[in-house]
Amino acid sequence: MSGRVLKNGRIVILLRGRFAGRKAVIVRLYDGGRGDRKFTHALVAGISKNPRKITRAMEKEDAKKGVKHGKVTHRSVVKPFVKHLNVNHFMPTRYVLDVASDLKSTLDDPTLLDAEKLTKAKKAVRAKFEDRYRKLATAGDTDRAKVGAAYFFRKLRF
């Protein structure tokens, strides 16, 4: 086979732990292991709380009131998580998210070791995810990017 399944930007579903059943995107893959983790693992950024459904009526109501931070903004909040995971503990999907390259510069190893830097990094991840969620309706994306983003922000039903 010529292509690799696990690569940066691939959307995965977590199988074990606190965030089991949640979707995440691979930010960086460590093939042979690194440091104290001698196994193949990946740095993933995912959604612990999905954005809620937004209807046209809500958009009209916010536009009518002229409120910038109305119901739509409140319901499109995303709560992210950042984690190192063994590759055995997640399942890759066929979808790819185009935000992973932006997150790579934000999430580096020194950032994940310090608690204050980690909270700032999570806020940056949240901003990127929310921005991408708001841009779902734009027509400028390729079909593959649109489908991947739509899948990523949809709640997994099982």
GIPE-V917317 format. One record per residue. N is the residue number from 1. SS is DSSP state (h for helix, s for strand, l for the rest). PHI is phi in whole degrees, -180 to 180 (999 if undefined). NEAR is the number of other C-alpha atoms within 12 Angstrom. Layout:
BEGIN
n-><N N>
ss-><SS SS>
phi-><PHI PHI>
near-><NEAR NEAR>
END
This chain:
BEGIN
n-><1 2 3 4 5 6 7 8 9 10 11 12 13 14 15 16 17 18 19 20 21 22 23 24 25 26 27 28 29 30 31 32 33 34 35 36 37 38 39 40 41 42 43 44 45 46 47 48 49 50 51 52 53 54 55 56 57 58 59 60 61 62 63 64 65 66 67 68 69 70 71 72 73 74 75 76 77 78 79 80 81 82 83 84 85 86 87 88 89 90 91 92 93 94 95 96 97 98 99 100 101 102 103 104 105 106 107 108 109 110 111 112 113 114 115 116 117 118 119 120 121 122 123 124 125 126 127 128 129 130 131 132 133 134 135 136 137 138 139 140 141 142 143 144 145 146 147 148 149 150 151 152 153 154 155 156 157 158>
ss-><l l l l l l l l l s s s s s l l l l l l l l s s s s s s s s l l l s l l s l l l s s s s s s s s s l l l l l l h h h h h h h h h h l l l l l h h h h h l l l s s s s s s s s h h h s s s s s s s l l l h h h h h h h l l h h h h h l h h h h h h h h h h h h h h h h h h h h h h h l l l l l h h h h h h h h h h h l l l l l>
phi-><999 -90 -94 -100 -80 -86 -150 -61 97 -71 -83 -126 -113 -77 -108 -128 88 -61 -104 -60 89 -94 -96 -146 -122 -75 -92 -147 -111 -108 -66 -95 92 -163 62 -79 -98 -86 -115 -67 -144 -140 -91 -121 -122 -138 -110 -90 -136 -75 -68 -91 -66 -121 -107 -63 -62 -65 -64 -64 -63 -66 -67 -65 -76 73 -90 -78 -110 -96 -64 -65 -64 -65 -83 -99 -76 -118 -106 -95 -139 -130 -158 -90 -134 -66 -67 -73 -101 -143 -117 -72 -110 -85 -94 -128 -112 -86 -89 -59 -66 -69 -74 -59 -73 -74 -104 -120 -60 -62 -65 -76 -85 -98 -64 -67 -66 -66 -65 -66 -65 -65 -65 -66 -63 -60 -63 -65 -64 -65 -63 -66 -65 -67 -87 -59 -82 -71 -89 -74 -77 -76 -61 -64 -66 -64 -65 -63 -67 -62 -66 -63 -89 -84 -68 -79 -103 -156>
near-><4 4 6 12 20 30 30 31 35 38 39 41 34 34 20 17 16 13 25 21 23 35 42 53 50 44 38 35 29 25 19 15 19 18 11 10 17 13 18 22 28 39 39 45 48 42 37 29 26 28 28 19 20 21 14 12 13 20 23 16 18 20 17 12 13 12 16 14 16 20 25 26 23 19 22 31 30 33 29 33 34 38 36 35 36 27 31 19 25 32 26 27 23 23 31 33 41 34 37 32 22 26 31 28 17 30 33 22 23 14 21 23 16 14 12 13 18 23 21 20 31 30 24 28 35 31 23 30 39 30 22 30 36 23 21 27 17 16 10 11 18 16 18 16 29 26 21 30 37 30 29 40 38 23 22 20 8 6>
END
